[in-house]
Amino acid sequence: MQHIKSYFGKIESILGARKSSSKKAKPSKGFISPEKKTQQPTSGKDPVELIADYIEGIREARDELMKAKK
């Protein structure tokens, strides 16, 4: 159980660092929006960072869904 807590702690620290280091702006829409770039292959990422990416995506989707329900 201790290993799971430490693993989850690492993921939370990665997500916290990402959240504090970058301010998210609303993506541009329409004609003047920048082209969407494809993501680089994830083969060079640490497995913990890969899981953090998935968790971040799930949390963002959940937040958008909760905002849409209001």
C-alpha positions as CSV (number, residue, x, y, z in Angstrom):
1,M,0.0,0.0,0.0
2,Q,2.9,2.3,0.8
3,H,4.3,1.8,-2.8
4,I,0.9,2.9,-4.3
5,K,0.8,6.0,-2.1
6,S,4.4,7.0,-3.1
7,Y,3.6,6.3,-6.8
8,F,0.4,8.4,-6.7
9,G,2.4,11.1,-4.8
10,K,4.9,11.2,-7.7
11,I,2.0,11.6,-10.2
12,E,0.4,14.4,-8.2
13,S,3.7,16.2,-8.0
14,I,4.2,16.0,-11.7
15,L,0.7,17.3,-12.3
16,G,1.2,20.1,-9.8
17,A,4.4,21.2,-11.4
18,R,2.7,21.3,-14.8
19,K,-0.2,23.3,-13.5
20,S,1.9,25.9,-11.8
21,S,4.4,26.3,-14.5
22,S,2.1,26.9,-17.4
23,K,-1.0,29.1,-17.6
24,K,-3.5,27.7,-20.0
25,A,-5.1,30.0,-22.5
26,K,-8.2,29.3,-24.4
27,P,-7.4,27.7,-27.7
28,S,-8.1,29.9,-30.7
29,K,-10.8,29.0,-33.1
30,G,-11.5,29.9,-36.6
31,F,-9.4,31.1,-39.5
32,I,-6.6,32.6,-37.4
33,S,-6.1,29.7,-35.1
34,P,-2.6,28.1,-35.2
35,E,-2.2,24.7,-36.8
36,K,-2.6,21.8,-34.4
37,K,0.7,20.0,-34.1
38,T,0.8,16.3,-33.6
39,Q,2.3,15.1,-30.4
40,Q,5.7,13.6,-30.4
41,P,6.0,9.9,-29.8
42,T,5.8,9.0,-26.2
43,S,8.6,6.3,-26.4
44,G,11.1,8.6,-24.7
45,K,8.8,9.4,-21.7
46,D,9.1,8.0,-18.3
47,P,6.1,5.6,-17.5
48,V,5.1,7.8,-14.6
49,E,4.9,10.9,-16.9
50,L,2.8,8.9,-19.4
51,I,0.3,7.9,-16.7
52,A,0.3,11.6,-15.5
53,D,-0.6,12.6,-19.1
54,Y,-3.6,10.2,-19.0
55,I,-4.7,11.4,-15.6
56,E,-4.4,15.0,-16.7
57,G,-6.6,14.3,-19.8
58,I,-9.2,12.5,-17.7
59,R,-9.4,15.3,-15.2
60,E,-9.7,17.9,-18.0
61,A,-12.5,15.9,-19.7
62,R,-14.3,15.5,-16.3
63,D,-14.0,19.3,-15.6
64,E,-15.4,20.1,-19.1
65,L,-18.3,17.7,-18.6
66,M,-19.1,19.1,-15.2
67,K,-19.1,22.7,-16.6
68,A,-21.4,21.6,-19.4
69,K,-23.9,20.1,-16.9
70,K,-24.3,23.5,-15.1
